[in-house]
Amino acid sequence: GIRDLRMSRGLGDVYKRQEYGLLDEPTNHLDISCIDGLADAINKYEGGLVLVSHDFRLIEKVANEIWEVEDNQVRVFKGTIREYKEMLKNHVKAEEVKFRAQQKRLLEGK
């Protein structure tokens, strides 16, 4: 409602003249309607935006690529958060298969 409208206008005012923005865990302490209002404001923002968040709902609504930071490297995944999670799930399954095969080889070698 009104709070969402204020948030949307507020984000627009803050970033009106900015080309880039950074939001670090912006959904902390927000309810669902505020998160939806924030997502609307982000989607209307015309500049570049880096969003650091663990909020699946927000990421799903606004992200068009995922940046994974690990071992001092940034890997870019082009796709949705659901596709990213599926890729991770498949990676974990493949690693489990390799691990079980290794364990089997070690046990048979004894």
Secondary structure, 3 states (H helix, E strand, C coil): CHHHHHHHHHHHHHCCCCCEEEEECCCCCCCHHHHHHHHHHHHHCCCEEEEECCCHHHHHHHCCEEEEEECCEEEEEECCHHHHHHHHHHHHHHHHHHHHHHHHHHHHHC
